[in-house]
Amino acid sequence: MRKHLFLLLAAASIAACAAITPDLPAITESPTGSHDDGRVVWHDLLTTTPEASREFYGTLFGWTFERPGIDLGFGGDATYMLIRHEGELIGGMLDARELEAEGNVSQWITMISTSNVDAAVERARSRGAEIVTEPVELASRGRLAVLRDPDGALFALITARGGDPAAREPVIDGFLWNELWTDDVDAASAFYVDVAGLTRDDREIPGAGRDFRLLANANGPQSGIVANPFEGEKPVWINYLRVADPAAITARVESLGGRVIVDAQPRDIGGFVALVAGPSGAGIALQTWPLEETE
């Protein structure tokens, strides 16, 4: 069953996304005026089942969805919606049916901050990345590009208009962490260190027989890189939500149209983790935090 994780999260081309969106709403209502290079500052959900996805995430995590107060140029008013948790903007949701793409492109897109998208894209290009969407200016959101790293994992770079949202402590049912699962930890680390302006820090996972690589900037750890735990599956960025009890959530997933990919279980680095997919097939991880010793 775990094999389906990468099928659900597989990086499908979303070049059409930028092509059909003259604008997207800003990622914060209180811009800082600065860019925290290397920090994941936004998550956009592409989904072919927006109505079911709203019920799924709203019921499980208390998220609310709203139409932005700007004209996006889409065919329908609800094609793009903002996601809030406890009143704070945490992401967006795009009706992927508008992309007219082949197959199911449902997935979460990880957006990494950079103070200069164009320069970062050129560094990525020189290191063998595929530029899915060249840098594009979106009036309210800022300048962004969509890429696949040399190992094939999809991500986005953004220079947010007015600056990034202020960093906040992870809250229950909000985004906690972002982790790249890749075939070559060293090569991927070198790529993101160069492209996103990060530094690397190796950590051993007790009892796991593999290394965990932290990527950090001046403000501390920002994301992780780990050897792909599922041999033969595609590299992918995994987004984690902080939850109080993964098992309690997985018990409700199927009744809301989702799928449990990996049941709640102890994680090598501590705490408990689970992997689930929403109604459209977009996957997301659930993690307890702070970590506690596990047997």
Buried (B, 14 or more C-beta within 10 A) or exposed (E): EEEBBBBBBBBBBBEBBBEBBEBBBBBBEEBBEEBBBBBBBBBBBBBBBBEBBBBBBBEBBEBBBEEBEBEBEBEEEBBBBBBBBEEBBBBBBBBBBBBEBEEBBBBBBBBBBBBBBBBBBBBBBEBEBBBBBBBBEBEBBBBBBBBBBBBBBBBBBBBBBBBBBEEEEBBBBBBBBBBBBBBBBEBBBBBBBBBBBBBBEEEEBEEBEEBBBBBBBEEEBBBBBBBBEEEEBBBBBBBBBBBEBBEEBBEBBEEBBBBBBBBBEBBBBBBBBBBBBBBBBBBBBBBBBEEEEEE
